[in-house]
């Protein structure tokens, strides 16, 4: 049984890896769509809105689907849907319309929503409750690996280093402006072709493998509501949902604008910027692995408070200095953001029992913070070009709330 659990966890780790690649391609796509669709930073930021809006709309239907059928059925459907969405980049490259790309990102995110709503609670429950935070941080380390690969390598496949406008494009460029746009548009297809193939392969493995039953699927008396809204009366879950809203919004505000910051405000070339983006995600990955090891000795909520305080200070550095100093501070922010999402997720799911799927659905819905706070950050950046770094007040405020959750909000003070 223990061996079967290990295999199941390994399969779920692959899901964390895959959805990280999907979501962490978005900053690259924002930069690319600014070129191919001639968008401002604020307009391009709605790429994040289209993607993360699915996480607000679908978690409850997804949780109901999985409670009616199973985690496995939800995962397989999500993998196939996300793969289909990725392959829609081929007809979209013919349309070259911003709305088409937004639709594709929404479809991919819907598929990924199935994976995330299933994987986080499954990893939390499949093992001893005392090690749930450590286990979820380990799983999220593979999320960090996917983020690093997307940032360091896949971004270089997409971004050509050429940043022309209609006014400065070389007269001898093959095909002129239309040729340039088509070249940049075609570059977006390859990562999603590869991602689609990987998703199909993992779906086949899940079809063939029999997952071990966990508590809420093994309970024969588990015939209650498909989704239990009453679970939000549990204060540690309710505050956890709010904390996840702020964390996700703050993280994505920094992630999504990272390449824009590098190229527009720090004066770096696209090639150098993607290298820094890779280092940024490497810091995140290193933080995940380090955090998992530290949780053997330190309590998860204490680490959450400490990491949040450090990030508040680092955001202050970005606001005060901007430029390259701010860029290096962002690398530090990435390291100290690393444990926040899985730690808050596992703390919020504590003691939920058969309501774990419902709790997970509400926590995943909190990712809607990604659909609004990055846009507010981009708007402030656009409106204050001379003091653009003032926009990083948004993530600073977000980390303040995360620190409060690790200090007081996580406590289980009411019974089921």
C-alpha positions in Angstrom: 0.0 0.0 0.0 2.9 2.4 0.9 4.5 1.7 -2.5 1.2 2.4 -4.3 0.9 5.7 -2.4 4.4 6.7 -3.5 3.5 6.0 -7.1 0.3 8.0 -6.8 2.2 10.9 -5.2 4.7 10.8 -8.1 1.9 11.0 -10.6 0.4 14.0 -8.8 3.8 15.7 -8.7 3.8 15.6 -12.5 0.5 17.6 -12.4 2.1 20.3 -10.3 4.9 20.4 -12.9 2.6 20.7 -15.8 0.3 23.4 -14.6 3.4 25.4 -13.5 4.6 25.4 -17.1 1.2 26.6 -18.3 0.8 29.4 -15.8 4.4 30.6 -16.0 4.3 30.9 -19.7 1.9 33.8 -19.2 4.5 36.5 -18.5 6.3 35.5 -21.7 3.0 35.6 -23.6 2.2 39.1 -22.2 5.5 40.4 -23.5 4.9 38.6 -26.9 1.3 39.8 -27.3 2.4 43.4 -26.6 4.3 43.0 -29.9 2.0 40.8 -32.0 -1.2 42.6 -31.1 0.3 46.0 -30.4 -0.9 46.3 -26.8 0.0 48.5 -23.9 1.2 46.9 -20.6 -2.3 47.4 -19.1 -4.1 45.9 -22.1 -1.7 42.9 -22.2 -2.2 42.3 -18.5 -5.8 41.0 -19.3 -4.0 37.8 -20.5 -3.7 37.0 -16.8 -7.4 37.9 -16.3 -8.6 35.5 -19.0 -6.5 32.7 -17.6 -7.3 33.1 -13.9 -10.9 34.0 -14.3 -11.5 30.3 -15.0 -10.2 29.5 -11.5 -12.9 31.7 -10.1 -15.7 30.3 -12.2 -15.0 26.6 -12.3 -13.7 25.3 -8.9 -17.2 24.7 -7.5 -18.5 22.8 -10.6 -15.2 20.9 -10.6 -15.5 19.9 -6.9 -19.1 18.8 -7.6 -18.0 16.8 -10.6 -15.2 15.0 -8.5 -17.5 14.4 -5.6 -20.1 12.8 -8.0 -17.4 10.8 -9.8 -13.8 10.8 -8.5 -10.5 12.7 -8.4 -9.3 10.5 -11.2 -12.2 11.4 -13.6 -11.6 15.1 -12.9 -7.9 14.8 -13.6 -8.3 13.0 -16.9 -10.9 15.4 -18.1 -8.8 18.4 -17.1 -5.7 17.0 -18.9 -7.5 16.4 -22.1 -9.3 19.8 -22.0 -6.0 21.7 -21.4 -4.3 19.8 -24.2 -7.1 20.7 -26.6 -6.8 24.4 -25.6 -3.0 24.4 -26.2 -3.5 23.0 -29.7 -5.9 25.8 -30.5 -2.8 28.1 -30.9 -2.5 26.8 -34.4 -5.8 28.2 -35.7 -5.3 31.3 -33.5 -2.0 32.0 -35.3 -4.1 32.4 -38.5 -6.6 34.8 -36.9 -4.0 36.8 -35.0 -6.7 38.4 -32.8 -6.3 39.2 -29.1 -9.7 37.8 -28.2 -8.8 34.4 -29.7 -5.7 34.2 -27.5 -7.8 35.2 -24.4 -10.3 32.5 -25.2 -7.5 29.9 -25.5 -6.0 30.9 -22.2 -9.4 30.6 -20.6 -9.8 27.0 -22.0 -6.4 25.9 -20.9 -6.9 27.4 -17.4 -10.3 25.5 -17.1 -8.4 22.2 -17.7 -5.7 23.2 -15.2 -8.4 24.1 -12.7 -9.5 20.5 -12.7 -5.9 19.4 -11.9 -5.3 21.9 -9.2 -8.7 21.4 -7.4 -7.9 17.7 -7.3 -4.1 17.6 -6.7 -3.8 19.9 -3.7 -6.2 18.2 -1.4 -5.2 14.7 -2.6 -1.6 15.3 -1.7 -2.6 16.9 1.6 -4.8 13.9 2.7 -2.7 11.0 1.3 -0.5 10.6 4.3 -0.1 11.7 7.9 -2.0 14.9 8.8 1.1 16.2 10.8 3.2 16.2 7.7 0.6 17.6 5.3 2.3 21.1 4.9 5.7 19.5 4.3 4.2 17.0 1.8 2.4 19.8 -0.1 5.5 21.9 -0.2 7.4 19.0 -1.6 4.7 18.6 -4.3 4.8 22.3 -5.0 8.6 22.0 -5.5 7.8 20.3 -8.8 5.6 23.3 -9.5 8.7 25.5 -9.0 10.7 23.2 -11.4 8.0 23.7 -14.1 8.1 27.5 -13.5 11.9 27.5 -13.9 11.8 25.6 -17.1 9.1 27.8 -18.5 11.0 31.0 -17.6 14.6 30.0 -18.4 14.1 27.9 -21.6 10.6 28.1 -23.1 10.6 31.9 -22.9 13.7 31.9 -25.1 11.8 29.8 -27.7 9.1 32.5 -27.9 10.9 35.8 -27.5 13.1 36.6 -30.4 14.9 39.6 -29.0 13.5 41.7 -31.8 11.2 44.5 -30.7 10.1 46.5 -33.8 7.3 48.9 -34.3 5.7 50.0 -37.5 7.9 53.0 -37.5 11.4 51.4 -36.9 11.1 48.0 -38.6 14.0 47.6 -41.1 13.1 48.3 -44.7 14.6 45.0 -45.8 12.8 42.8 -43.2 11.4 39.8 -45.1 7.6 40.4 -45.6 7.8 43.8 -43.9 5.5 44.5 -40.9 3.2 41.6 -41.7 6.1 39.2 -42.1 7.5 40.3 -38.7 4.1 39.8 -37.0 3.7 36.4 -38.5 7.2 35.3 -37.4 6.5 36.5 -33.8 3.0 34.8 -33.9 4.4 31.5 -35.0 6.9 31.5 -32.2 4.0 31.1 -29.7 2.9 27.7 -31.0 5.8 25.4 -30.2 5.6 25.5 -26.4 1.8 24.7 -26.5 2.3 21.9 -29.0 4.8 20.2 -26.6 2.7 20.9 -23.5 -0.4 19.4 -25.3 1.6 16.2 -26.0 2.8 15.9 -22.4 -0.8 16.4 -21.1 -2.1 13.6 -23.3 0.7 11.2 -22.2 0.0 11.9 -18.5 -3.7 11.4 -19.1 -3.1 8.0 -20.6 -1.0 7.0 -17.5 -3.8 8.1 -15.2 -6.3 6.1 -17.2 -4.2 3.0 -16.7 -3.2 3.5 -13.0 -5.6 2.8 -10.2 -5.4 5.5 -7.6 -5.6 4.6 -3.9 -8.8 5.8 -2.2 -8.5 8.5 0.3 -10.7 9.4 3.3 -13.5 11.3 1.6 -13.8 8.8 -1.3 -13.6 5.7 1.0 -16.3 6.8 3.3 -19.4 4.9 2.3 -21.6 7.3 4.3 -20.3 10.2 2.2 -23.6 11.0 0.5 -24.1 14.6 1.5 -24.1 17.7 -0.7 -21.9 17.9 -3.8 -20.6 21.2 -2.5 -20.9 22.4 1.1 -21.0 26.2 1.5 -21.3 25.8 5.3 -17.6 24.9 5.4 -16.9 28.6 5.1 -18.1 29.0 8.6 -14.8 27.5 9.6 -12.8 30.6 10.3 -9.3 29.2 9.5 -10.6 28.2 6.0 -12.4 31.5 5.5 -9.3 33.5 6.3 -7.3 31.1 4.3 -9.4 31.8 1.2 -8.8 35.5 1.7 -5.1 35.0 2.3 -4.8 33.0 -0.9 -6.6 35.8 -2.8 -3.9 38.3 -1.7 -1.0 35.9 -2.1 -1.9 34.9 -5.6 -2.6 38.4 -6.6 0.7 39.7 -5.2 2.7 36.9 -6.6 1.2 37.2 -10.1 1.5 41.0 -10.0 5.3 40.5 -9.8 5.6 37.5 -12.1 3.4 38.8 -14.9 5.2 42.2 -15.1 8.7 40.8 -14.6 9.7 40.8 -18.3 8.0 44.1 -18.9 9.9 45.6 -15.9 13.2 44.2 -17.2 12.8 45.4 -20.8 11.0 48.7 -20.2 12.3 50.0 -16.9 15.6 48.2 -16.2 16.7 48.6 -19.8 17.6 45.0 -20.5 17.4 43.2 -23.8 14.8 40.4 -24.2 17.5 37.7 -24.1 19.0 39.1 -20.9 15.6 39.6 -19.4 14.6 35.9 -20.0 17.8 34.9 -18.3 16.9 37.0 -15.3 13.4 35.5 -15.4 15.0 32.0 -15.3 17.0 33.1 -12.2 13.9 34.5 -10.7 12.1 31.1 -11.0 15.3 29.3 -9.9 15.1 31.3 -6.7 11.5 30.2 -6.3 12.4 26.6 -6.9 15.3 26.8 -4.4 13.0 28.4 -1.9 10.5 25.5 -2.3 13.1 22.8 -1.7 14.7 24.7 1.2 11.3 25.4 2.8 10.4 21.8 2.6 13.6 20.8 4.5 13.2 23.6 7.1 9.7 22.4 7.9 11.2 19.3 9.5 12.4 21.7 12.3 10.2 24.7 12.1 6.4 25.1 12.3 4.8 26.0 8.9 2.9 29.0 10.3 6.0 30.4 11.9 7.8 30.2 8.6 4.9 31.8 6.8 5.1 34.8 9.1 8.9 35.1 8.7 8.9 34.8 5.0 6.0 37.4 4.7 8.0 39.9 6.8 11.1 39.5 4.6 9.0 40.1 1.5 7.4 43.2 2.9 10.9 44.6 3.4 12.0 43.6 -0.1 8.9 45.2 -1.7 9.9 48.3 0.2 13.3 48.2 -1.5 11.7 47.9 -5.0 9.5 50.9 -4.2 12.4 53.0 -3.0 15.0 52.2 -5.6 13.4 50.6 -8.7 15.8 49.8 -11.6 18.4 47.1 -11.2 18.3 47.3 -7.4 14.6 46.6 -7.6 15.2 43.7 -10.0 17.6 42.0 -7.6 15.2 42.5 -4.8 12.6 40.7 -6.9 14.9 37.6 -6.9 14.7 37.7 -3.1 11.0 38.1 -3.2 10.7 35.0 -5.4 12.7 32.9 -2.9 10.6 34.0 0.0 7.2 33.6 -1.8 8.0 30.0 -2.5 6.3 28.3 0.6 3.4 30.7 0.9 0.8 29.1 -1.4 1.1 25.5 -0.3 1.5 26.4 3.4 -1.6 28.5 3.4 -3.5 25.9 1.5 -2.6 23.0 3.9 -3.3 25.2 7.0 -6.7 26.2 5.6 -7.6 22.5 4.9 -6.8 21.3 8.4 -9.6 19.4 10.1 -12.1 19.6 7.3 -12.6 15.9 6.8 -15.3 15.1 4.3 -15.5 18.8 3.4 -11.9 18.8 2.0 -13.0 18.9 -1.6 -15.4 21.8 -0.9 -12.6 23.6 1.0 -10.2 23.0 -1.8 -12.7 24.4 -4.3 -13.0 27.7 -2.4 -9.2 28.0 -2.0 -8.7 27.5 -5.7 -11.4 30.1 -6.4 -9.2 32.5 -4.4 -6.8 32.4 -7.3 -9.1 35.1 -8.8 -6.7 37.5 -7.1 -4.6 36.8 -10.2 -7.4 38.2 -12.4 -7.5 41.7 -10.8 -4.5 42.7 -8.6 -1.9 42.3 -11.4 -4.1 44.6 -13.6 -4.3 47.2 -10.8 -0.5 47.0 -10.6 -0.1 47.3 -14.4 -2.5 50.3 -14.3 -0.4 52.1 -11.6 2.8 51.3 -13.6 1.3 52.8 -16.8 -0.1 55.9 -15.1 3.1 56.7 -13.1 5.9 56.3 -15.6 8.4 58.4 -13.7 7.7 56.6 -10.4 6.6 53.3 -11.9 7.9 51.3 -8.9 5.1 52.7 -6.7 3.0 50.0 -8.3 4.7 47.5 -6.0 2.7 48.8 -3.1 0.1 46.3 -4.3 2.2 43.1 -3.6 3.5 44.7 -0.4 0.0 45.0 1.0 -0.7 41.4 -0.1 2.2 40.1 1.9 1.1 41.9 5.0 -2.1 39.9 5.0 -0.2 36.6 4.4 1.9 37.4 7.4 -1.3 38.0 9.5 -2.7 34.6 8.4 0.5 32.9 9.6 0.3 34.8 12.9 -3.4 34.4 13.8 -5.7 33.6 11.0 -4.6 29.9 10.5 -5.8 28.8 14.0 -8.5 26.2 14.1 -10.8 27.7 16.7 -14.2 26.3 15.7 -15.4 22.8 15.2 -17.0 21.2 12.2 
